[in-house]
């Protein structure tokens, strides 16, 4: 009897849409926000700081994840947060200003972020409840694929659409209003679909809820045991510094592409950015990640850590090259972006597997969630100051600094790899 209600509905009917709905709001808050605020005239220093801070919900997500277990069912959380996200994006479309202040815009981005992070918690828990062990393994590739499709849709399709609408309407706010309205409609349709079609697994409906005291006690135990694990100091340094070059540069990617040649940028329009970075770059990122996973399964994490660190860090040199030469060929720019994103995808695999290695053992789910909090912090802190550094140094000086930060990536990798067992990660 247990699980029959969820098995009567094929996972093919809801797993793809659930993870598309999980991915799209994340990229709205963390990527499209940069494009919108830059288009509306925000300077690079405030842009990098503010768009880093509105990613805060994913940093503190582990702190309120226990409460998703206490209150209501995970299915309820999924539908409720999707309603909230659709409404917030619709309001965002209606309240975009022609120029600053951006108060309501920022508030709505933050609301969307907290709803999206809460949705992540519920969706991942629901996935494990609504599917048998066999189906969980079988559909993990499907869920990851549709999350990445959301990435291409958010960073590529929506940005290109906004660029085309801007040329047709002659208005940046109008173009983004129409684009976000279409996005809100898509989220609303998915929400309505899930409200009727998401399975109602018996375990989710009748699970004996733990008390808040029990949840908080277990939560405290998880945090306490995490920070007393051997090598915790090295782990924190690794999580914060491994991606430092990427963390500094990612919030300034669109400003660098869109700023005029006189300002040191490349002078590209949104369509070019959406195609080059949001589409071709994402495909290269996925290909690099697939190769990275295969390589670790063949050779083990310890063997792969250093080459993957170099692959993640050194391709950032293409941005220094473009800042110095300011190429006009979209093919040259596209080749540089694809090279960098492929290297980043390949190198980032080691980062995620290292988190799995450190979290292994009792309470590994909680420990991995804490690792993801440090992962978010590693992007937030450098991103917050990146705009100020770029405005002080110019794009060429800024990308020289990014290359200097590669030293930190290599240094923490050399220290971390000594602790990894030779066979860990090998299939």
Long-range contacts (C-beta under 8 A, 24 or more apart in sequence): 1-202, 2-202, 2-203, 3-130, 3-132, 3-201, 3-202, 3-203, 4-202, 5-199, 5-200, 5-201, 5-202, 5-205, 6-129, 6-130, 6-131, 6-199, 6-200, 6-201, 6-202, 7-132, 7-199, 8-199, 9-197, 9-198, 9-199, 11-130, 11-131, 11-135, 11-139, 11-142, 12-142, 13-197, 14-194, 14-197, 14-198, 14-199, 15-127, 15-131, 15-139, 15-142, 15-143, 15-146, 16-142, 16-143, 16-145, 16-146, 17-146, 17-190, 17-193, 17-194, 18-78, 18-123, 18-126, 18-127, 18-143, 18-194, 18-198, 19-123, 19-142, 19-143, 19-144, 19-146, 19-147, 19-150, 20-146, 20-147, 20-149, 20-150, 20-153, 20-190, 21-82, 21-85, 21-119, 21-123, 21-150, 21-187, 21-190, 21-191, 21-194, 22-116, 22-119, 22-120, 22-123, 22-147, 22-150, 23-146, 23-147, 23-148, 23-149, 23-150, 23-151, 23-154, 24-150, 24-153, 24-154, 24-183, 24-186, 24-187, 25-85, 25-89, 25-112, 25-113, 25-115, 25-116, 25-119, 25-187, 26-58, 26-116, 26-120, 26-150, 26-154, 27-150, 27-151, 27-153, 27-154, 27-155, 28-89, 28-112, 28-154, 28-183, 29-54, 29-55, 29-109, 29-112, 29-113, 29-116, 30-55, 31-154, 31-155, 31-278, 32-154, 32-155, 32-158, 32-159, 33-109, 34-251, 34-253, 34-254, 34-255, 35-159, 35-162, 35-254, 35-270, 35-273, 36-96, 36-105, 36-176, 37-102, 37-105, 38-254, 38-255, 38-258, 39-162, 39-166, 39-172, 39-176, 39-258, 39-270, 40-96, 40-97, 40-98, 40-99, 40-100, 40-102, 40-172, 40-173, 41-99, 41-100, 42-100, 42-102, 43-387, 43-391, 44-252, 44-255, 44-387, 44-390, 44-391, 45-387, 45-388, 45-390, 45-391, 46-387, 47-251, 47-255, 47-387, 48-251, 48-252, 48-383, 48-384, 48-385, 48-386, 48-387, 48-388, 48-390, 49-383, 49-384, 49-385, 49-387, 49-388, 50-102, 50-106, 51-251, 51-383, 52-251, 52-379, 52-380, 52-381, 52-383, 52-384, 52-386, 53-380, 53-384, 54-106, 54-109, 54-110, 54-113, 55-113, 55-376, 55-379, 55-380, 55-383, 56-110, 56-113, 56-380, 57-110, 57-113, 57-114, 57-116, 57-117, 58-113, 58-117, 58-120, 58-372, 58-376, 59-373, 59-376, 59-377, 59-380, 60-373, 61-117, 61-118, 61-120, 61-121, 61-369, 61-372, 61-373, 61-376, 62-366, 62-369, 62-370, 62-372, 62-373, 63-373, 64-118, 64-121, 65-121, 65-369, 66-215, 66-216, 66-218, 66-219, 67-212, 67-215, 68-118, 68-121, 68-122, 68-125, 69-125, 69-209, 69-210, 69-215, 70-209, 70-210, 70-211, 70-212, 70-215, 73-204, 73-205, 73-207, 74-122, 74-123, 74-125, 74-126, 74-129, 74-204, 75-122, 75-126, 75-198, 75-199, 75-200, 75-201, 75-204, 75-205, 77-118, 77-119, 77-121, 77-122, 78-119, 78-122, 78-123, 78-126, 78-194, 78-198, 79-191, 79-194, 79-195, 79-198, 81-115, 81-116, 81-118, 81-119, 81-122, 82-119, 82-187, 82-190, 82-191, 82-194, 83-191, 84-111, 84-115, 85-112, 85-115, 85-116, 85-119, 85-187, 86-184, 86-187, 86-188, 86-191, 87-184, 88-112, 88-115, 89-180, 89-183, 89-184, 89-187, 90-180, 90-181, 90-184, 90-188, 92-180, 92-184, 93-176, 93-177, 93-178, 93-179, 93-180, 93-181, 93-183, 93-184, 94-177, 96-173, 96-176, 96-177, 96-180, 97-173, 98-173, 126-201, 126-204, 129-201, 129-203, 129-204, 129-207, 130-198, 130-199, 130-201, 130-204, 148-282, 148-286, 151-282, 152-278, 152-279, 152-282, 152-283, 154-278, 155-274, 155-277, 155-278, 155-279, 155-282, 156-274, 156-275, 156-278, 156-279, 156-282, 157-274, 157-278, 157-279, 158-183, 158-274, 159-270, 159-271, 159-273, 159-274, 159-278, 160-270, 160-271, 160-274, 160-275, 160-278, 160-279, 162-270, 163-269, 163-270, 163-271, 163-273, 163-274, 164-271, 166-270, 218-366, 219-366, 221-363, 222-363, 222-366, 222-367, 222-370, 223-366, 223-370, 225-362, 225-363, 225-367, 226-363, 226-366, 226-367, 226-370, 229-358, 229-367, 231-358, 231-419, 234-412, 234-415, 234-416, 234-419, 235-358, 235-371, 235-374, 235-416, 236-374, 237-412, 237-415, 238-354, 238-412, 238-413, 238-415, 238-416, 239-351, 239-355, 239-371, 239-374, 239-375, 239-377, 239-378, 240-374, 240-377, 240-378, 240-381, 241-378, 241-408, 241-409, 241-411, 241-412, 242-309, 242-312, 242-351, 242-378, 242-409, 242-412, 242-413, 243-312, 243-348, 243-351, 243-378, 243-379, 243-409, 244-378, 244-382, 244-405, 244-408, 244-409, 245-312, 245-313, 245-316, 245-402, 245-403, 245-405, 245-406, 245-409, 246-312, 246-316, 246-344, 247-378, 247-379, 247-381, 247-382, 247-383, 247-386, 248-382, 248-383, 248-386, 248-389, 248-398, 248-401, 248-402, 248-405, 249-316, 249-319, 249-386, 249-398, 249-399, 249-402, 250-379, 250-383, 251-383, 251-386, 251-387, 252-386, 252-387, 252-390, 252-398, 253-277, 255-387, 255-390, 256-319, 256-322, 256-323, 256-395, 257-333, 259-395, 261-326, 263-395, 264-323, 264-326, 264-394, 264-395, 264-396, 265-326, 265-395, 266-322, 266-326, 266-327, 266-333, 267-326, 268-330, 268-333, 272-330, 272-333, 275-334, 276-330, 276-333, 276-334, 276-337, 277-337, 277-341, 280-334, 280-337, 280-338, 281-337, 281-338, 281-340, 281-341, 282-341, 284-337, 284-338, 284-339, 284-341, 284-342, 284-345, 285-341, 285-342, 285-344, 285-345, 286-345, 287-342, 287-345, 288-341, 288-342, 288-343, 288-344, 288-345, 288-346, 288-347, 288-348, 288-349, 289-345, 289-346, 289-348, 289-349, 290-345, 291-345, 291-346, 292-345, 292-346, 292-347, 292-348, 292-349, 292-350, 293-349, 295-346, 295-349, 296-349, 296-350, 296-353, 296-425, 296-426, 297-425, 297-426, 297-427, 298-426, 298-427, 299-426, 300-422, 300-423, 300-424, 300-425, 300-426, 301-350, 301-353, 301-354, 301-357, 301-420, 301-424, 301-425, 301-426, 302-417, 302-420, 302-421, 302-422, 302-424, 303-422, 304-349, 304-350, 304-425, 305-350, 305-354, 305-413, 305-416, 305-417, 305-420, 306-410, 306-413, 306-414, 306-417, 308-346, 308-347, 308-349, 308-350, 309-347, 309-350, 309-409, 309-410, 309-413, 310-347, 310-410, 311-343, 311-344, 311-346, 311-347, 312-343, 312-344, 312-346, 312-347, 312-348, 312-350, 312-351, 312-409, 313-347, 313-405, 313-406, 313-409, 313-410, 314-343, 314-406, 315-339, 315-340, 315-342, 315-343, 315-344, 316-340, 316-399, 316-402, 316-403, 316-406, 317-403, 319-399, 319-402, 320-396, 320-399, 320-400, 320-402, 320-403, 323-395, 323-396, 323-398, 323-399, 324-396, 351-375, 353-425, 354-416, 354-420, 357-420, 357-424, 357-425
